[in-house]
Amino acid sequence: MAQRTTVVDDRGLLNNFAYEPPVYVDEESRVGFTEFAEKWNGRFAMIGFVLLLVIEYGADQGLVSLLRSF
């Protein structure tokens, strides 16, 4: 179905209107404890844990002793 985007008024002037696309509504909620949020939370937790291991290995100290030295 084509949408008409031009209108000629009573004085013969042409008015152009922008085409408005249909509204897209996402049915899946992405707020709160959803599967989507929990997957990303787990991924970031795994990255953080691996980075913690790398820092401890590089410094030859544990996290608590590293924090006490500051």
SVG drawing of the C-alpha trace seen along z (x, -y; Angstrom):
<svg xmlns="http://www.w3.org/2000/svg" viewBox="-10 -30 65 46">
<polyline fill="none" stroke="black" stroke-width="0.4" points="0.0,0.0 1.6,-3.3 1.2,-6.2 0.4,-9.5 2.9,-12.2 1.9,-15.2 -1.2,-17.3 -2.4,-20.2 -4.3,-22.8 -7.2,-25.1 -4.8,-27.7 -3.0,-25.1 0.1,-25.0 1.9,-21.7 2.6,-20.6 5.1,-17.7 4.9,-15.6 7.5,-13.2 6.8,-9.5 6.3,-8.1 7.4,-4.5 5.3,-2.1 6.1,-1.9 8.1,1.2 7.3,2.6 9.7,5.1 7.7,7.7 10.6,8.9 11.2,6.9 14.9,6.0 14.6,4.6 15.0,6.5 16.0,10.2 15.5,11.3 17.5,13.9 19.1,11.2 20.3,9.3 21.5,12.4 23.6,13.6 25.4,10.2 25.9,10.1 27.5,13.5 29.7,12.6 31.0,9.5 31.5,11.5 33.6,14.0 35.7,11.3 36.2,9.6 37.3,12.9 39.9,13.6 41.2,10.1 41.6,10.5 43.6,13.7 45.8,11.9 46.5,9.0 47.3,11.3 49.6,13.4 51.4,10.3 51.8,8.7 52.7,11.9 50.3,10.8 46.7,11.4 43.9,8.9 43.7,8.0 47.4,7.4 47.4,5.3 44.6,3.1 46.4,2.7 49.5,1.4 47.6,-1.6"/>
</svg>
